[in-house]
């Protein structure tokens, strides 16, 4: 159990990494508001879980769901680009949008390497702030990381408020 209980708005909760993040958040005792296009893809039932059908391609729809608790930590990963694709044409623009227009939200942009279906390893992620990738890491050698480890890293960022309002590459 985490020392501080969070309420998390989780986007991309039905994806491979999102499902692992959802599972770990609930296991740690956090409350999760899963904003999804297809609620039927989440089979998990839990008192701390709310599954909210949301039009992910409408910034107004996503914003309306987030306004329920403007202090909720806001996880952002590569899938965020799809959610606001009609407004933003690249990851960098998305990051600038978050930094400029979402000042009232807590977020961390996580840039993982290639993702695998492996189990949680328990390893500490190597972190490089404001980098597209970790130097000598996956960019040069095509290294990868289990989705479960990416999920763990994102949750730890929210619990510890480390890397708040920053973009980080991990390996």
JODA-V867158 format. One record per residue. N is the residue number from 0. OMEGA is omega in degrees with one decimal (none if undefined). D_LAST is the distance of its C-alpha to the last C-alpha in Angstrom with 1 decimal. Layout:
# JODA-V867158
n-><N;N>
omega-><OMEGA;OMEGA>
d_last-><D_LAST;D_LAST>
This chain:
# JODA-V867158
n-><0;1;2;3;4;5;6;7;8;9;10;11;12;13;14;15;16;17;18;19;20;21;22;23;24;25;26;27;28;29;30;31;32;33;34;35;36;37;38;39;40;41;42;43;44;45;46;47;48;49;50;51;52;53;54;55;56;57;58;59;60;61;62;63;64;65;66;67;68;69;70;71;72;73;74;75;76;77;78;79;80;81;82;83;84;85;86;87;88;89;90;91;92;93;94;95;96;97;98;99;100;101;102;103;104;105;106;107;108;109;110;111;112;113;114;115;116;117;118;119;120;121;122;123;124;125;126;127;128;129;130;131;132;133;134;135;136;137;138;139;140;141;142;143;144;145;146;147;148;149;150;151;152;153;154;155;156;157;158;159;160;161;162;163;164;165;166;167;168;169;170>
omega-><179.5;179.9;179.1;-178.1;-179.1;165.3;-172.0;169.8;-175.1;176.7;-178.0;-173.8;-179.9;177.4;-177.4;179.5;179.3;178.6;178.3;177.1;178.6;179.9;-178.5;178.1;-179.6;178.6;-179.9;175.8;-179.7;173.2;-176.8;170.7;-177.9;178.0;-171.8;173.7;-173.2;-177.2;-178.4;179.6;177.2;-179.4;-177.8;174.2;-177.5;179.0;-178.4;-176.8;170.4;178.1;-174.3;176.8;-174.0;174.8;-173.8;179.4;178.6;179.9;178.2;179.9;179.5;-179.2;179.9;178.7;-179.0;-177.3;177.1;178.4;-175.6;179.0;-179.1;173.8;-172.1;-178.6;178.7;177.8;-175.3;-178.6;179.6;-179.7;-179.9;-174.8;-178.3;-176.0;-179.4;-178.4;-172.1;-175.9;179.6;178.6;-179.5;177.6;178.2;-179.8;176.6;177.0;179.2;-178.0;-176.0;-172.4;-174.7;-176.3;-179.0;178.6;171.8;-179.9;170.6;174.6;-178.8;179.8;-178.6;174.7;173.4;-174.2;177.0;179.3;-176.5;178.9;176.5;-176.9;-176.8;179.0;175.0;-179.4;171.5;-172.4;174.5;-179.5;175.2;178.1;176.8;177.8;177.2;179.4;-177.0;-178.1;-171.8;179.8;-175.9;-171.8;179.5;176.5;-178.5;-175.7;177.1;177.6;-179.8;177.7;176.4;178.3;178.9;-179.6;-178.9;179.6;178.2;176.4;-179.7;-178.7;-175.3;-174.8;176.2;179.7;179.0;-179.8;178.9;172.7;-178.4;171.7;-179.8;175.2;none>
d_last-><25.0;23.4;25.6;25.9;26.6;25.1;26.4;23.7;24.3;21.9;21.9;20.8;21.6;23.0;20.0;17.8;15.1;17.9;20.0;17.4;17.0;20.8;21.3;19.2;20.8;24.2;23.6;22.8;26.1;25.1;27.2;25.7;27.3;25.9;26.9;27.3;29.4;30.4;31.0;32.1;28.6;27.9;29.9;28.8;31.6;31.1;33.1;30.1;29.2;30.9;30.2;31.4;32.3;31.2;31.7;28.2;29.6;31.8;30.5;33.7;33.0;29.5;30.8;33.7;31.5;29.4;32.6;33.5;31.3;30.1;28.2;26.0;22.2;21.1;17.8;16.8;14.3;15.0;18.2;19.8;20.9;23.1;24.7;26.1;26.3;30.1;29.5;26.3;25.7;22.2;18.9;19.9;23.2;21.8;19.9;23.1;25.0;23.1;23.5;27.1;28.5;26.7;27.3;28.6;25.4;22.5;19.2;15.6;14.1;10.6;9.0;6.6;6.3;9.2;10.3;12.3;15.1;14.1;15.2;13.6;12.4;12.8;9.9;8.9;5.5;5.1;6.7;8.8;11.9;13.8;11.7;11.4;8.1;6.4;9.5;9.9;6.7;7.3;10.2;12.1;11.5;10.8;8.1;7.4;6.6;9.8;11.3;12.6;9.5;8.8;12.5;12.5;10.2;12.6;15.6;14.9;14.7;18.0;19.6;18.9;19.3;16.5;15.3;18.5;19.4;16.3;13.7;10.1;7.1;3.8;0.0>
